[in-house]
Structure formats: structure tokens, C-alpha cells
Amino acid sequence: MIQLNVTTHALRSVHKAGGLDAYILSTPPRKLKSISGMRLRERLMEAKGAGKSLPGGAPGAAASPSDDDARERDE
């Protein structure tokens, strides 16, 4: 378990990005503004680079299954 103190604005941003993994990976490092955020980003990048599956089941990304379904329907 990871404990983080975040603002209400950050929670909204995480929700809009599609989850914590997607938020951390899509936010530029200079905007994370915390050592714990940077460490978490490094851990996620290592997991992504090693081809490991990140939480949520998508290898190297935090895409939701519904995104995949929508892409398949559009094709």
C-alpha cells in the first residue's frame, strides 16, 4: 500500500487521467512537485520498461478495457 497526501485538485486530475498510474506517467516530472511522486514515477517507468503488467492489467500502461473495446468498435 502506498500512502500519499494529495489535494482535491490532484484527486480530480487523477480521476480525469484514468487512474493514478496514468496520471503519474502523463504528468511531466517538474509538475509532480514531490519526492514521493518522483519515486513512484520511477517505479512505474521501471515496471513499464521491463514489460511488467501494471496494476489494471495493461502491460506498460494504465488503459482501461473499455478503451480497447471502443477502439475495436470504431475499426
N, C-alpha and C positions, 0 to 999 in steps of 0.2 A: 504494500500500500504506500502511496505517495501522498504526503500532506502538503498542500500549498495554500498560502493566503493570497486570495485574488480579489479584485474589485468587482463590483456589479458590472461595470463596463467590460471587464475581461471575461466574465461569465457569458455575457451576451455575445461577445466576439467568438468565444469557443463554440457556443451553440450555432452561430451563423456559419462558422467554418466547417461544421460537421463533426465536431469532437475535439478532444484535447490533442490527439496526435496530429490531426490535420492543422489545427491552429498553430501548434509549436513548429511544425515543419514549414508552414507557409509564411510565418512571421519572420521578417528579417532579424538577424541576431541583435542588431543595435536597438531594435524596438522591444525586445524581451525585457530589458532593464533589470534583470536579476540573475544572480549566480545560479540559483536553483533552476531557473528557466533555461539557462545556457547548458547546464549539465544534462537536463532532461533532453534538450535538443540533440546534444552529442550522443546520448544513449540511443535515441530514436534513429539518428543518422547511421550509427554503427549497425543497428539491427536491420535497417533498410539496405545498407551496403552488403551485409552478409547474406542477404536473401532470406532472412528470417521473416516469419509472419508476425506482423504487429498485431496488437490487440484489435479485434474487429474482424480478423480472418484474412484481410487482404495483404498479400506479401508486399512489403515495402511501401504501403500507402494505407490511408485510412478511408478509403472509399466504401460507401455502403452498398449492400447488394441491390438496393432499389435503383442506384445509379447505373449499374450494369444492366439491369432489366430494361431501363428506359433507353439505353443505347441500343440494345438488341431490337427493341420495338421500332426505333427510328430507322434502322437499316433495311 
